[in-house]
Amino acid sequence: MVSPGERADFVVVANRLPVDRVVHDDGTDEWRTSPGGLVTAMEPVMRDRRGAWVGWPGEAGVSLEPFTTACGLHLFPVTLDARDIRDYYEGFSNGTLWPIYHDVISEPAFHRSWWAAYRTVNERFAQATADVAADGATVWVQDYQLQLVPALLRELRPDLRIGWFNHIPFPPVELFAQLPWRTAVLRGLLGADFVGFQRSADARNFLRACRMVLGASSRGSVVTWQGSQDGLLGHAPRTVRAAPIPISIDFSALESLAMSAEVTERAEAIRASLGNPRTVLLGVDRLDYTKGIRHRLRAVSELLADGAIDPREVAVVQVASPSRERVEAYRRLRSQVEAMVGRINGEYSDIGQTPVYYLHQAYPREEMAAMYQAADVMLVTPLRDGMNLVCKEYVTCRHDLGGALVLSEFAGASQELTSAYGCNPHDIVGLKRSILTALHDEPSARRRRMRAMRRRVRTHDVYAWADSYLQALAVAPEQPEP
Ligand code: GDG
């Protein structure tokens, strides 16, 4: 890997650096790697290719020199002040792009000041990357917060091979077209050589947007744009490939964790603490309006009202980890979810017996693995989700072939986990039916489904994802003559 001061042959660019500051009792602090799917997948590649990571360290106004973590990751911090975070991150990324890219479930807000901040911060990321990348380096830009980086970076460093991957859906052009800055966003992305998406539908939406908004032409997965020197991010002609490369998780590491004696014992202890109910239903999500938590609670509440599930025999555990708490739509969602939980528990609890356990907290990985093992039915009901890793984690933890997965057809993962009990979360009657089928299906049928889903995740893990992506980037199309 590259050291601070050297230049890198491989650069990952993401909004966040994979570290968190830990403050010790004596007041000293250190930056500790935050274990996430992306950093896990990148570590071997970073080691092999003299890699570096460009990103924001997660605290406002903190300006850090490049540094190397205890586990050998070379990090190049980008500074964001409180205003950048408000306008670029909470504003344009999470108040404008996130709702548009998730089917306008919540109303997007359009503010020119947010867009200006998005551009400025993207320029800062592009400059930081241009400074650290070696001649002819490969750069992998992550996600919707950095859509202008590919073109901005290409302008600074035409020698680089640049890829971009979208972790969230890419919307149909009919919704994307609402964005007042749609042209600049597409021009930004077309600075890449290869753009990767979670589903083929996302790649198709992107190609169609290039045709309809930019007047580009496309053939198969390749889009050709004649370029333009006018306006923002105008550049020379480009030929770019767009394809689905669905993300995954570290199957073997999580499976080993789930097989450990500590996790197995903890799973039993969790069931005991819940009063050893006949059935445990589980939801695990960031508290986000895309995740369908309200729809899920509505279905649970109706199942209780119908008498289809007995509050004395069922425990519903909903982990809703805190997320984007300063964005208004997230505050509103929290109040709605908490009111629903309060109402259900008010109606169906008794002394020593509560149907819904609502946990607005973040838990360690071991505890999550134990919860997955303790759950008879996992409820993954997003209204729209790029992939959804929770369902892949659940099946990975079920090495005993126990449990059942109810999965929304609007999660990218539904394209792969076709043996799940499918549902349309908008259809509450259908959702209730899926939950009951998952609960009452023959054990042999449930095992068959679980085995098939586990096979898929085992053979398509996060390492396979990174390999496929980097191979696709390496063979990206030749560029046309200007
Ligand atoms: C975006 C896209 C796409 C949650 N609570 C806790 C906790 N988690 C972990 C889960 C899982 C991750 O967070 C959530 O990943 P998802 O994929 O479900 O969703 P997003 O955060 O929305 O991620 C999504 C993903 O990017 C990857 O491309 O799949 O579609 O929206 O790993 O386990 N982990 C721990 N404690 C918690 O309380 N330790």
Residues whose N, C-alpha, C, O or C-beta is under 5 A from the ligand:
A	BS01	GDG	H167 I168 I247 D285 R286 S321 Q361 A362 Y363 P364 R365 D385 G386 M387 N388 L389 V390
